[in-house]
Amino acid sequence: MAKTTFAEEVYLHALTGRLVGEDLLASYNKVAVVSMKNIICCSTATAAESAFISQTGGKAWHFIVEKGNEKEVAEQLKEYDGDAILLLFGGGTPIEEAKELFSNLLEEMALHEIVADIIIHVRIFAAGGLDEAIKNEKIKEYLKERNVYLYTFDLDNGLMLVHEMEFNDGMKLHRIAELPITCEHANLLNKSLRDKKIAWVET
């Protein structure tokens, strides 16, 4: 269990969202951000949206996915027609529920033939949500045709790692970028995930 307080978790996810918005989304003009209906995911989402808008002057919109509205959200995403879709599934919701919503939404996105780059949050990936989703051939074939990116963290070296994903033969990750994070961000990540402080010094 995380040793962070709830307030620290909210702030931690805001720091993550800021970095995603400023760096991972910087090359896009119109972004859709999809999250579950919980404070933790929405903290990441709103920080990413505000950072993206401030950094680029682009357009962003927030979509909330809940059990039973996956088709409706896919229809909204199709109509919105963004360049990229940021999928934030993980903290704040029981992980099995998050994995089910994630798979259901991806299947609806495939059925609606939504064309956009897809960016996936580390939590749902680490919990095996993507592994389970691509057992569905519709989802796997859909993701093969998209540019799919994942961000993870190197906790020991204070880095956000950006990967391009390949689905032709199973699932492969190709690291394409390393983004330094602040000492504050890294310490909160370590405290949340491993209950420790890091030794490296921010320069």
C-alpha positions, 0 to 999 in steps of 0.5 A: 500500500502507498505510504503517501497521503491522499493529498500527495497522490493528487499532487504526484499525479498532477506533476505527472500530468504536467510532464505528459502535457508539456512533452508527450503531447507537444507535437499535437494540435487537438488532443482527447483525454479519457479518464475514469471518474475518480480524483486521481485519474482526473488529477493527471488528466487536468494537469496534462490538459492545462499544460498542453494548452499553455504550451501549444495553444492547442485544443483539448477535451476531457472525456469520462468513461464509466461502465456502460458508456464505453460506446457513447464515449467512442462515438464522442471521440469519433466526432471530436476527431483529435490527433491524439487520445491520452488514455488514463486508467489506473489509480483511484478505481479497483484495478480489475474494474479499470482493466475491464473499462480499458478493454471495453473502450479500446474495443469500441474505438476499434469498432468505430475505426477511430484514427488517432495516435494513442498514449497509454498511462503506465498504471494500466500497462503495469497491471497487465491491462494492455496484455489482457486487452490485446487477447481480443483480436479486434483490439490487437488488429486496431492497435497494429494500425495506430501509433501507440505510445506508453510512458513509464518511469525509471525510478532509480535515475529520475526519468520518464521513459517514452516507448513506441509500441509494436503489436505485430508479434506479441507486444514490443516496446521501443524506447524513443525518449527519456525525460528528466523529472524533478527530484520532488516528482521522483521522491513522490513516485518512490514514496508512493510505489516503493516507500523510499527516497532516492539518492541522486541529486537534481541538477 
